[in-house]
Amino acid sequence: MATTSAPNNLAPSYSGRALCRIVGIACLAGFIIDVLILALPPSLGSAEWRIGFLQQVSDRSIILLFGAALTLYGSLEARALRKQLGTVCLAIGVAYLLSCVLVIRDGLTLNDLAVKNITTQATQVQTQIEKAKNDPKAAPNITPEQLQQAAQTVDTRAISLKQNAKTGILKTAIAIVGNLVVIGVALISLGRYGMRSRKS
């Protein structure tokens, strides 16, 4: 009994690299859209905005890395495209590492600002307490002992708030810098890989 088989050229050809390129481009496009939405409205002069923006970018950067790696893998056979992708990855990786300096500087600025605000508010409350101590008619139902206790509470609370602000800002800055460094180094490595000549 004779069997007929369909010619091989009619069967669809599947390429793992083409699938990687599709998924990689989708990841890159999603990352770019996210970053553009996060950047609006821009407030480049605000350290608080920059820290918040860089934190969001660093949190989403694994998508950028994944997309870049898949796109680069899908483009290994296209030498010109591979080198262009490698150059872009290298540039973005360097930008990530340089942005760490900005995060550290802005973290220090925000820390100083938070401490200054807490100190100002504590001073204002202490001034009101001193006025009440010097003018018993201003607060007739409050005893001097209660005023003294209130002053001590304000001092203790101010110290606690300053410490919490420093710790919170420090943790945030370390997390952002850690993410940016890891992704930056990985992107630089991808860039170097993409730019090197393939051995035959």
N, C-alpha and C positions, 0 to 999 in steps of 0.2 A: 504494500500500500504506500503510495507516494504522498508525501506531505509537502506542503508549500509553506515557506516562511517569508514574512514581510522583510523587505530590504532593510538593512541596518540604518541607512541614511534617513528613513522615515521616522525612526524612533526619536523622541525628544532627547536632547543631550542636556544633562544636568551638570552644573559646575559648582563645586563647593565654594570656590573663590567668588563667583558671581553672587551667590547667596550672602557671603560675608560682606561683599561690597554694598549690597542693598541694605542689610541690617546696619552696617557701619554708617552709611550716609543718613539713614533714619535717625540713629542715635545722635549724630553730629547736628542734624537739623533741629532735633528736639532740644538739645543743649543750647544752641544759638537762640532759639525762640525763647526759652526760659530766661536766659541771661538778658535778652533785650527787654523782656517784660519786667524783670527785676530792676533794671537800670532806670526805669521810668517812674516818676520824674527824677531826673538826675539832680544831685545836690553835691557836686564834687568838692565844694568848700567845707562841707560838714564831715568831721572825723567820725561822728556817729553813723552817718549814712554810708561812708566808705567801709567802715568795719562791718556793718550789717550786710552790705552788698558783697564784700569779699567772703564773708561767712557763708552766705547763700551759694556763691559761686563754688567755693571749696567743697561744700556739702554735695553739690551736684557734679563735681569734676570726674567722678568715677565713670559717669556716662560719656564724658568727653574722651577719657582714656580708652574705654571699651570701643567706642565708635571709631576713634583714630586707629586703634590696632586692627580692627576688622577691615576698615577701609584700606589700610596699608597692605594687609595680607591679600585682600582681593585685587590689589593692583600690582602685585609683585612682577607680573609679566610685562607690564607697561612701564618701561624704564623711565620715561620722562615724567609720567604722572607720579610714579613712586618717589622720584627725587623731589618733586614739588611738594608732595605730602610730607616727606621727611623734613624739608626746609620749614614748612609751616609748623610741624610738631616741635621742631627744635626752637623756633622763635617763641611759640606759646610756652614751652617749658621754661625758657629763660625768663619770660615775662612773669610766670608764676613765682619763680625764685626771687625775682626783684620785688614783687609785690609783698613779700614777707617783711621787707624793710618798712614798707608803708604800714603794715599791720602793727608792727612793733611800735613805730612812732605814734600812730593813732591810739594804740592801747595806752601808752604812757600819757598822752594828752587827755584821754577820757578819764584816766585814773586821777590825774591832777584836778580836772574839772569836777569830778564827783566829790573828792575830798574838800575842795574849796566850797562847793555848794552846801555840804553837810556842816562845815565849820561856820559858814555864814548863817545858816538856819539856827544852829545851836547858839551862836552869839546873840541873835535876835531874841531867842527865848530867854537866855540868861539876862539880857537887858531888861526884859519885862519883869522877870523875877526880882531883879535888883530894885526896879521902880516900886514894886509892891512892898519890898522890905523897907524902903526909905519913906514910903507914904502909906501908912496903915489904913488911911481912909479909902485908898483905891481898892483894897481887898479886905474889908472888915471881917469877913467870916473865915479868913485863912490865918493860921498861927505862924509865927516865925519858924517853928520847927518844921511845919509842912512846907514852907517856902525853901528851907534849907534842904529838905529831902528831895523836893522837886529839882533843885539845882544839881544835886548829885545824880539824880536819875537822868537828867539831860546830858550831863558829862559822860556817864556810862553808856547811854544810848548812842551818843555821837561817836564814841570810840568803837563801839560794836558795828555801827553802820559803815564807818570808814574801813574797818577790817573786812567786812563783807563785800564792800565795793571793790577793794583791791583784789580779793580772792576771786570774785566773779569775773572781773575784767581780765585777770591773769589767766584763769582757766580758759576763757573764750579765746584769748589771743594765742595761747599755746595750741589749742585745738585747730584753729584756723591755720597757723603757721605749719603745724604738723601735716595737715592735709595738703597745703600748697607745696610743701617741700617734696612729699612723696609723689604727688602727681607731676610736679615739675621735673623731677629727676626721671620719672618713667617716660614722660613725653620727650625729654632730651634723648633718652636711650632709644626710643622709637624713631626719633628724627635721625639719629646717627645710623641706625639700622637701615632706614629707608634711603639714605643718601649714599651708602657704600655701594661699590660696584659689585655686581653678582659674579660669582665664579662660575665658569662654564662647567 
